[in-house]
Amino acid sequence: MAVTKIETDRAPVAIGPYSQAIKAGDFLYCSGQVPLVPGTGELVLGGIEEQATQSLVNLQQVLGVAGIDFNSVVKTTIYLTDLDDFSVVNEIYASFCGEVAPARATVQVAALPKGALVEIDAVAYLG
């Protein structure tokens, strides 16, 4: 099985030894996207609404460079530093979902890179 690195400058560059996404067989494994502004690497200004939106836009850009969109996403994980933000993030997330919402887990974590409030990763089917 061929493994291919997927990268775009329309999403933040990796801030560690990982790829934005990896294509392996019929699947695309997207690394978690925190709400960094592409080009600057800085957190988007604002609160959880702006951060959730930026994380999803970043993920959308990674999917796009692979030639797909949220309709191909089969699984996501949302990491929140505060589960009290769940309903706000859920509403924003729903606006990005494809025709069939992917399977999903949402967990609270102690901290995220660069002080982000949210991080979202995804697995998409390419077949």
C-alpha positions in Angstrom: 0.0 0.0 0.0 1.4 3.4 -1.0 1.5 6.1 1.7 1.4 9.7 0.4 2.0 12.9 2.4 -0.7 15.6 1.8 0.2 19.2 2.3 -1.2 22.6 1.6 -0.1 26.2 2.4 -3.8 27.0 2.8 -3.7 25.3 6.2 -1.1 26.0 9.0 2.2 24.2 8.6 2.8 21.3 11.0 4.2 22.6 14.3 6.0 19.3 15.0 7.2 16.1 13.3 3.9 15.1 11.6 2.1 15.6 8.3 -1.1 17.6 7.8 -2.6 14.4 6.3 -1.5 11.0 5.0 -3.2 9.2 2.2 -3.0 5.4 2.8 -5.0 3.2 0.5 -8.5 4.4 0.2 -8.3 6.6 3.4 -7.1 10.0 4.3 -5.9 10.5 7.9 -5.9 14.2 8.8 -3.9 15.4 11.7 -5.7 17.5 14.3 -6.2 21.1 13.2 -5.9 23.8 15.9 -7.2 27.3 15.1 -4.0 28.7 13.6 -4.1 31.3 10.8 -2.3 29.9 7.8 0.7 32.0 6.9 1.1 33.5 10.4 0.9 30.4 12.6 -0.8 32.5 15.2 -4.1 31.6 17.0 -7.1 33.2 15.4 -8.4 36.2 17.4 -11.6 35.6 19.3 -13.2 32.9 21.4 -14.5 29.4 20.9 -16.7 30.4 18.0 -13.8 31.8 16.0 -11.5 29.0 17.0 -13.9 26.2 16.1 -14.6 27.8 12.7 -10.9 28.3 12.0 -10.1 24.7 12.9 -12.8 23.4 10.6 -11.7 25.8 7.8 -8.2 24.5 8.2 -9.4 20.9 8.0 -11.5 21.8 5.0 -8.4 23.1 3.2 -6.5 19.9 3.9 -9.4 17.8 2.6 -9.6 20.0 -0.5 -6.0 19.5 -1.5 -6.8 15.8 -1.4 -9.7 16.4 -3.8 -12.5 15.8 -1.3 -14.7 17.6 1.1 -16.6 17.0 4.3 -19.0 14.6 2.5 -16.1 12.1 2.5 -15.3 12.3 6.2 -16.2 9.2 8.1 -14.8 9.9 11.6 -13.7 12.9 13.5 -12.5 13.6 17.0 -13.0 17.0 18.7 -10.7 17.9 21.6 -12.0 20.7 23.8 -10.3 22.3 26.8 -13.7 23.0 28.3 -16.7 20.7 27.7 -19.0 23.7 28.5 -18.1 24.8 24.9 -19.7 21.6 23.5 -23.0 23.1 22.3 -21.3 26.1 20.6 -18.8 23.9 18.8 -21.5 21.3 17.9 -23.6 24.0 16.2 -20.6 25.3 14.1 -19.4 21.7 13.4 -22.9 20.8 12.1 -22.7 23.6 9.5 -19.6 22.0 8.0 -20.8 18.4 8.0 -21.7 16.7 4.7 -24.9 15.1 3.9 -24.2 12.3 6.4 -22.6 13.4 9.6 -19.5 11.4 10.4 -19.0 9.2 13.4 -17.4 11.4 16.1 -15.9 11.5 19.6 -15.6 14.6 21.7 -13.3 14.7 24.7 -12.1 17.3 27.2 -8.3 17.7 27.4 -6.1 19.5 29.9 -4.4 21.7 27.2 -3.9 22.0 23.5 -0.9 23.3 21.4 -0.4 27.1 21.4 -3.2 27.5 24.0 -6.0 26.6 21.6 -9.4 25.9 23.0 -10.3 23.3 20.3 -8.6 20.8 17.9 -10.3 18.6 15.3 -8.9 15.7 13.4 -10.6 13.5 10.7 -10.5 10.3 8.7 -12.0 10.4 5.2 -12.8 7.7 2.7 -11.3 8.4 -0.8 -12.7 5.3 -2.6 
